[in-house]
Amino acid sequence: MNDHIPSPAAPQGERRTVIVRAFLLGERLDIRGFEQKQALATTPLTVRMGRSGYAVLFRYGAVVLFDVTAEEEAHCLSDLNRLVTDPLPEPGRDQAHVDIVPGSAEHVDPDGNIVLSELSPERMQIVADVLAKDVMLDYFEVKAAGVFDRVEPLAAQLKRNGSRNFKVRELLSQIGDVLLTQHRMVGRAEVLEKPEVLWYTPELEGLFGRLEREYEIRERSRALDNKLEVISNTAETLLDLVHATRSLRVEWYIVALIVFEIVLSLYEKLFN
């Protein structure tokens, strides 16, 4: 829900460019501890930042900064670090240019710049929503590629050596990584969901759709889901094979014990 306050728009007829930077700081951002007395809007929380800038904060660990200086950015990120759960060693980041052109049709130009008629809280929330999802997808795409690279050698090892010296814990770790990634994307970030602000400003749905297509949010999310599913299925299949091999080995041990008992009984009968 947005507060009814004057929009931070450029004066009529003035064209200007705003730098927008998105950061993924960690697992979760506790925005309850953040100063909200100057909030422009909520869900997601949008606040003034520095002399003329703004910040949009997301609970899943992302923050998007509009028109802040390098000094203000460093100060903001330092303040937010104490509110981040499981901070990333190196925050994910992305950047976009927003051209404020009063009276213009809102679109993405051929150079990838976002053109807005004004920098209202609602428009900032929509731009921030897409950029935050973009930087989060960047992070998980790299992470999924790393998990995929770790699962492949495990499959090759199983093919070469069977279950001998095979580390089941590594497989369980891969499956756990996949499940956590899926939970964070679906349960927290809701990558395929539209921002709540569109319930109150449906006229901005076109802007959101154009940005979503420009950053290929849906296509990348589905591709990532498919990759995670392949990783999960591969790891579970390998785990099933390991368990099956170990079960078979136990069965052979049992058979060997039975044969040994039979031989021992025959020996006792023949020589006693």
VEXKOL-19355 format. One record per residue (C-alpha): z, x, y; residue number from 1. Coordinates in nm, 4 decimals. Each point is the difference from the previous one (the first is absolute). Layout:
% residues N
+----------+----------+----------+------+
!        z !        x !        y ! resi !
+----------+----------+----------+------+
!        Z !        X !        Y !  NUM !
...
+----------+----------+----------+------+
This chain:
% residues 272
+----------+----------+----------+------+
!        z !        x !        y ! resi !
+----------+----------+----------+------+
!   0.0000 !   0.0000 !   0.0000 !    1 !
!  -0.0959 !   0.1387 !   0.3432 !    2 !
!   0.2067 !  -0.0238 !   0.3164 !    3 !
!  -0.1559 !  -0.1683 !   0.3034 !    4 !
!  -0.0296 !   0.2933 !   0.2356 !    5 !
!  -0.2808 !   0.1381 !   0.2159 !    6 !
!  -0.2597 !   0.1882 !  -0.2051 !    7 !
!  -0.0257 !   0.3752 !   0.0563 !    8 !
!  -0.3665 !  -0.0374 !   0.0869 !    9 !
!  -0.2068 !   0.2144 !   0.2323 !   10 !
!  -0.0627 !  -0.1337 !   0.3499 !   11 !
!  -0.3004 !  -0.2329 !   0.0237 !   12 !
!  -0.3265 !   0.1936 !  -0.0012 !   13 !
!   0.1575 !   0.3345 !  -0.0924 !   14 !
!  -0.1252 !   0.1692 !  -0.3155 !   15 !
!   0.2198 !   0.2530 !  -0.1748 !   16 !
!   0.0383 !   0.1694 !  -0.3353 !   17 !
!   0.3231 !   0.0017 !  -0.1988 !   18 !
!   0.0749 !   0.2440 !  -0.2828 !   19 !
!   0.1650 !  -0.1646 !  -0.3002 !   20 !
!   0.1719 !   0.2057 !  -0.2695 !   21 !
!   0.1338 !  -0.1347 !  -0.3297 !   22 !
!   0.2614 !   0.1789 !  -0.2110 !   23 !
!   0.1376 !  -0.0597 !  -0.3480 !   24 !
!   0.3498 !   0.1470 !   0.0164 !   25 !
!   0.1554 !  -0.0852 !  -0.3352 !   26 !
!   0.0959 !  -0.2586 !  -0.2580 !   27 !
!   0.1598 !  -0.2468 !   0.2395 !   28 !
!   0.0870 !  -0.0368 !   0.3689 !   29 !
!   0.3271 !  -0.1718 !   0.0918 !   30 !
!  -0.1074 !  -0.1607 !   0.3270 !   31 !
!   0.3339 !  -0.1816 !   0.0268 !   32 !
!   0.1427 !   0.3213 !   0.1368 !   33 !
!  -0.2737 !   0.0359 !   0.2608 !   34 !
!   0.0514 !  -0.0988 !   0.3629 !   35 !
!  -0.1483 !  -0.3493 !   0.0425 !   36 !
!   0.1098 !  -0.1009 !   0.3479 !   37 !
!  -0.3492 !   0.0725 !   0.1376 !   38 !
!  -0.1879 !  -0.1606 !  -0.2881 !   39 !
!  -0.3327 !  -0.1571 !   0.0912 !   40 !
!  -0.0402 !  -0.1712 !  -0.3353 !   41 !
!   0.1463 !  -0.0175 !  -0.3485 !   42 !
!  -0.1469 !  -0.0067 !  -0.3525 !   43 !
!  -0.0951 !   0.2756 !   0.0336 !   44 !
!   0.2357 !   0.1317 !   0.2640 !   45 !
!  -0.1923 !   0.1088 !   0.3105 !   46 !
!   0.1874 !   0.1930 !   0.2695 !   47 !
!  -0.0650 !   0.1907 !   0.3187 !   48 !
!  -0.0166 !   0.3748 !  -0.0483 !   49 !
!   0.0234 !   0.2548 !   0.2795 !   50 !
!  -0.1416 !  -0.0686 !   0.3452 !   51 !
!  -0.3083 !  -0.2023 !  -0.0942 !   52 !
!  -0.0242 !   0.0034 !  -0.3786 !   53 !
!   0.0901 !  -0.2302 !  -0.2863 !   54 !
!   0.1073 !   0.0311 !  -0.3625 !   55 !
!  -0.0508 !  -0.2419 !  -0.2899 !   56 !
!   0.2461 !   0.0542 !  -0.2862 !   57 !
!  -0.0463 !  -0.1032 !  -0.3630 !   58 !
!   0.2757 !  -0.0252 !  -0.2597 !   59 !
!  -0.2106 !   0.1779 !  -0.2626 !   60 !
!   0.0356 !   0.3279 !   0.1903 !   61 !
!  -0.2893 !  -0.0069 !   0.2476 !   62 !
!  -0.0035 !   0.0171 !   0.3791 !   63 !
!  -0.3003 !  -0.0381 !   0.2324 !   64 !
!   0.0185 !   0.1444 !   0.3525 !   65 !
!  -0.2153 !  -0.1183 !   0.2908 !   66 !
!  -0.0641 !   0.2097 !   0.3088 !   67 !
!   0.2938 !   0.2402 !  -0.0310 !   68 !
!   0.0083 !   0.3623 !   0.1104 !   69 !
!   0.0505 !   0.2841 !  -0.2470 !   70 !
!   0.3557 !   0.0430 !   0.1253 !   71 !
!   0.0784 !  -0.3723 !  -0.0358 !   72 !
!  -0.1541 !  -0.0018 !  -0.3480 !   73 !
!   0.2163 !   0.2904 !  -0.1164 !   74 !
!   0.3106 !  -0.1667 !   0.1446 !   75 !
!  -0.0836 !  -0.3336 !  -0.1681 !   76 !
!  -0.0644 !   0.1550 !  -0.3414 !   77 !
!   0.3215 !   0.1993 !   0.0268 !   78 !
!   0.1947 !  -0.3198 !   0.0757 !   79 !
!  -0.1630 !  -0.1829 !  -0.2897 !   80 !
!   0.0658 !   0.2741 !  -0.2551 !   81 !
!   0.3667 !  -0.1003 !  -0.0244 !   82 !
!  -0.1083 !  -0.3539 !  -0.0937 !   83 !
!  -0.2450 !   0.1012 !  -0.2742 !   84 !
!   0.0867 !  -0.0237 !  -0.3685 !   85 !
!  -0.1474 !   0.2819 !  -0.2135 !   86 !
!  -0.2015 !   0.1606 !   0.2827 !   87 !
!  -0.3284 !   0.1647 !  -0.0930 !   88 !
!  -0.0097 !   0.3818 !   0.0247 !   89 !
!  -0.3184 !  -0.0365 !   0.2047 !   90 !
!  -0.0512 !  -0.3423 !   0.1636 !   91 !
!  -0.3351 !  -0.1671 !  -0.0502 !   92 !
!  -0.1897 !  -0.0506 !   0.3236 !   93 !
!  -0.3121 !  -0.1547 !   0.1475 !   94 !
!  -0.1423 !  -0.0463 !   0.3482 !   95 !
!  -0.2258 !  -0.2494 !   0.1765 !   96 !
!  -0.1411 !  -0.0519 !   0.3485 !   97 !
!   0.0414 !  -0.3400 !   0.1625 !   98 !
!  -0.2188 !  -0.0814 !   0.3013 !   99 !
!   0.1493 !  -0.2689 !   0.2238 !  100 !
!  -0.2936 !  -0.1838 !   0.1608 !  101 !
!   0.1121 !  -0.3195 !   0.1763 !  102 !
!  -0.2215 !  -0.2971 !  -0.0799 !  103 !
!  -0.1840 !   0.1773 !  -0.2833 !  104 !
!  -0.0633 !  -0.1288 !  -0.3495 !  105 !
!   0.2462 !   0.1683 !  -0.2346 !  106 !
!  -0.1668 !   0.2164 !  -0.2615 !  107 !
!  -0.0278 !   0.3478 !  -0.1499 !  108 !
!  -0.2793 !   0.2030 !   0.1618 !  109 !
!  -0.2407 !   0.2290 !  -0.1927 !  110 !
!   0.2269 !   0.3003 !   0.0673 !  111 !
!   0.2937 !  -0.1744 !  -0.1667 !  112 !
!   0.1841 !  -0.0707 !   0.3259 !  113 !
!   0.1877 !  -0.3303 !   0.0161 !  114 !
!  -0.0982 !  -0.2086 !   0.3043 !  115 !
!   0.2576 !  -0.2519 !   0.1246 !  116 !
!  -0.0040 !  -0.2323 !   0.3000 !  117 !
!   0.3698 !   0.0729 !   0.0616 !  118 !
!   0.2890 !   0.1835 !  -0.1630 !  119 !
!   0.2199 !  -0.3006 !  -0.0697 !  120 !
!   0.2907 !   0.0146 !  -0.2488 !  121 !
!  -0.1989 !  -0.2161 !  -0.2450 !  122 !
!  -0.2997 !   0.2326 !   0.0109 !  123 !
!   0.2218 !   0.3046 !  -0.0393 !  124 !
!   0.1592 !  -0.1581 !  -0.3072 !  125 !
!  -0.3407 !  -0.0656 !  -0.1571 !  126 !
!  -0.1303 !   0.3501 !   0.0709 !  127 !
!   0.3295 !   0.1487 !  -0.1213 !  128 !
!  -0.0060 !  -0.2088 !  -0.3185 !  129 !
!  -0.3401 !   0.1366 !  -0.0997 !  130 !
!   0.0744 !   0.3609 !   0.0978 !  131 !
!   0.3353 !  -0.0051 !  -0.1816 !  132 !
!  -0.1690 !  -0.1285 !  -0.3156 !  133 !
!  -0.2727 !   0.2615 !   0.0431 !  134 !
!   0.2460 !   0.2905 !   0.0165 !  135 !
!   0.1969 !  -0.1411 !  -0.2924 !  136 !
!  -0.3145 !  -0.0345 !  -0.2113 !  137 !
!  -0.0929 !   0.3586 !   0.0902 !  138 !
!   0.3353 !   0.1146 !  -0.1345 !  139 !
!  -0.0205 !  -0.1977 !  -0.3232 !  140 !
!  -0.3624 !   0.0961 !  -0.0612 !  141 !
!   0.1021 !   0.3669 !   0.0062 !  142 !
!   0.3060 !  -0.0724 !  -0.2129 !  143 !
!  -0.2013 !  -0.1981 !  -0.2566 !  144 !
!  -0.2542 !   0.2815 !  -0.0220 !  145 !
!   0.2850 !   0.2428 !  -0.0685 !  146 !
!   0.1447 !  -0.2233 !  -0.2730 !  147 !
!  -0.3463 !  -0.0372 !  -0.1521 !  148 !
!  -0.0368 !   0.3787 !  -0.0063 !  149 !
!   0.3347 !   0.0290 !  -0.1831 !  150 !
!  -0.0765 !  -0.2671 !  -0.2598 !  151 !
!  -0.3364 !   0.1480 !  -0.0987 !  152 !
!   0.1445 !   0.3299 !  -0.1345 !  153 !
!   0.2592 !  -0.1990 !  -0.1965 !  154 !
!  -0.2788 !  -0.1928 !  -0.1705 !  155 !
!  -0.1838 !   0.3251 !  -0.0753 !  156 !
!   0.3216 !   0.1535 !  -0.1384 !  157 !
!   0.0567 !  -0.2990 !  -0.2258 !  158 !
!  -0.3582 !   0.0259 !  -0.1257 !  159 !
!   0.0414 !   0.3698 !  -0.0801 !  160 !
!   0.3526 !   0.0068 !  -0.1397 !  161 !
!   0.0883 !  -0.3547 !  -0.0896 !  162 !
!   0.3590 !  -0.0783 !   0.0935 !  163 !
!   0.1256 !   0.3516 !  -0.0611 !  164 !
!   0.1735 !   0.1467 !   0.3027 !  165 !
!  -0.1007 !  -0.3096 !   0.1911 !  166 !
!   0.2271 !  -0.0908 !   0.2897 !  167 !
!   0.0612 !  -0.3740 !  -0.0058 !  168 !
!   0.2074 !   0.0328 !   0.3159 !  169 !
!  -0.3120 !   0.1035 !   0.1922 !  170 !
!  -0.1793 !  -0.3172 !  -0.1113 !  171 !
!   0.2946 !  -0.2162 !   0.0982 !  172 !
!   0.0018 !   0.1728 !   0.3386 !  173 !
!  -0.3689 !  -0.0844 !   0.0544 !  174 !
!   0.0556 !  -0.3642 !  -0.0949 !  175 !
!   0.2984 !  -0.0129 !   0.2358 !  176 !
!  -0.2076 !   0.1414 !   0.2872 !  177 !
!  -0.2662 !  -0.2642 !  -0.0530 !  178 !
!   0.2488 !  -0.2873 !  -0.0146 !  179 !
!   0.1760 !   0.1170 !   0.3173 !  180 !
!  -0.3304 !   0.0330 !   0.1835 !  181 !
!  -0.1096 !  -0.3481 !  -0.1015 !  182 !
!   0.3392 !  -0.1435 !   0.0989 !  183 !
!  -0.0115 !   0.1606 !   0.3421 !  184 !
!  -0.3570 !  -0.1099 !   0.0719 !  185 !
!   0.0391 !  -0.3585 !  -0.1174 !  186 !
!   0.3677 !  -0.0693 !   0.0590 !  187 !
!   0.0585 !   0.1766 !   0.3290 !  188 !
!  -0.3198 !   0.0781 !   0.1878 !  189 !
!  -0.1892 !  -0.3085 !  -0.1255 !  190 !
!  -0.3278 !   0.1844 !   0.0553 !  191 !
!  -0.2228 !  -0.3014 !  -0.0637 !  192 !
!   0.2082 !  -0.2405 !   0.2100 !  193 !
!  -0.0920 !  -0.0930 !   0.3562 !  194 !
!   0.2505 !   0.0889 !   0.2745 !  195 !
!   0.2447 !  -0.2735 !   0.0906 !  196 !
!  -0.1116 !   0.0046 !   0.3647 !  197 !
!  -0.3225 !  -0.1792 !  -0.1005 !  198 !
!   0.2027 !  -0.3129 !  -0.0727 !  199 !
!   0.0692 !  -0.0239 !   0.3730 !  200 !
!  -0.3272 !   0.1443 !   0.1328 !  201 !
!  -0.2755 !  -0.1134 !  -0.2400 !  202 !
!  -0.2600 !   0.0832 !   0.2652 !  203 !
!   0.0624 !   0.3690 !  -0.0793 !  204 !
!  -0.0913 !  -0.0370 !  -0.3675 !  205 !
!  -0.3512 !   0.1237 !   0.0756 !  206 !
!   0.1398 !   0.3228 !   0.1456 !  207 !
!   0.2178 !   0.0518 !  -0.3066 !  208 !
!  -0.2950 !  -0.0624 !  -0.2337 !  209 !
!  -0.2181 !   0.2532 !   0.1839 !  210 !
!   0.2718 !   0.2661 !  -0.0101 !  211 !
!   0.0742 !  -0.0694 !  -0.3665 !  212 !
!  -0.3673 !   0.0462 !  -0.0844 !  213 !
!  -0.0323 !   0.3106 !   0.2166 !  214 !
!   0.2843 !   0.1713 !  -0.1850 !  215 !
!  -0.1055 !  -0.1499 !  -0.3380 !  216 !
!   0.3571 !  -0.1108 !  -0.0668 !  217 !
!  -0.0814 !  -0.2526 !  -0.2730 !  218 !
!  -0.2574 !   0.2167 !  -0.1758 !  219 !
!   0.2290 !   0.3030 !  -0.0027 !  220 !
!   0.2965 !  -0.2065 !  -0.1149 !  221 !
!  -0.1959 !  -0.1410 !  -0.2937 !  222 !
!  -0.1378 !   0.3433 !  -0.0888 !  223 !
!   0.3516 !   0.1418 !   0.0076 !  224 !
!   0.1293 !  -0.2872 !  -0.2150 !  225 !
!  -0.2749 !   0.0721 !  -0.2535 !  226 !
!   0.0855 !   0.3701 !  -0.0068 !  227 !
!   0.3707 !  -0.0754 !  -0.0410 !  228 !
!  -0.0820 !  -0.2394 !  -0.2835 !  229 !
!  -0.2071 !   0.2672 !  -0.1761 !  230 !
!   0.2813 !   0.2537 !   0.0404 !  231 !
!   0.2594 !  -0.2473 !  -0.1242 !  232 !
!  -0.2090 !  -0.1087 !  -0.3007 !  233 !
!  -0.0801 !   0.3606 !  -0.0889 !  234 !
!   0.3637 !   0.1078 !   0.0200 !  235 !
!   0.1182 !  -0.3020 !  -0.2011 !  236 !
!  -0.2684 !   0.0611 !  -0.2644 !  237 !
!   0.1021 !   0.3651 !  -0.0302 !  238 !
!   0.3640 !  -0.1040 !  -0.0250 !  239 !
!  -0.0845 !  -0.2520 !  -0.2739 !  240 !
!  -0.1912 !   0.2701 !  -0.1899 !  241 !
!   0.2939 !   0.2381 !   0.0260 !  242 !
!   0.2401 !  -0.2667 !  -0.1263 !  243 !
!  -0.2391 !  -0.0965 !  -0.2799 !  244 !
!  -0.0361 !   0.3645 !  -0.1050 !  245 !
!   0.3746 !   0.0502 !   0.0031 !  246 !
!   0.0550 !  -0.3235 !  -0.1935 !  247 !
!  -0.2510 !   0.1150 !  -0.2590 !  248 !
!   0.1798 !   0.3329 !  -0.0257 !  249 !
!   0.3321 !  -0.1794 !  -0.0557 !  250 !
!  -0.1626 !  -0.2120 !  -0.2699 !  251 !
!  -0.1228 !   0.3151 !  -0.1742 !  252 !
!   0.3507 !   0.1442 !   0.0185 !  253 !
!   0.1308 !  -0.3150 !  -0.1670 !  254 !
!  -0.2679 !   0.0189 !  -0.2705 !  255 !
!   0.0840 !   0.3652 !  -0.0570 !  256 !
!   0.3696 !  -0.0826 !  -0.0375 !  257 !
!  -0.0780 !  -0.2779 !  -0.2484 !  258 !
!  -0.2215 !   0.2345 !  -0.2063 !  259 !
!   0.2717 !   0.2632 !   0.0120 !  260 !
!   0.2573 !  -0.2492 !  -0.1295 !  261 !
!  -0.2337 !  -0.1102 !  -0.2782 !  262 !
!  -0.0661 !   0.3605 !  -0.1040 !  263 !
!   0.3723 !   0.0738 !   0.0103 !  264 !
!   0.0767 !  -0.3052 !  -0.2170 !  265 !
!  -0.2669 !   0.0989 !  -0.2543 !  266 !
!   0.1331 !   0.3541 !  -0.0071 !  267 !
!   0.3524 !  -0.1246 !  -0.0690 !  268 !
!  -0.1201 !  -0.2268 !  -0.2811 !  269 !
!  -0.2144 !   0.2651 !  -0.1656 !  270 !
!   0.2411 !   0.2895 !   0.0167 !  271 !
!   0.3416 !  -0.1657 !  -0.0233 !  272 !
+----------+----------+----------+------+
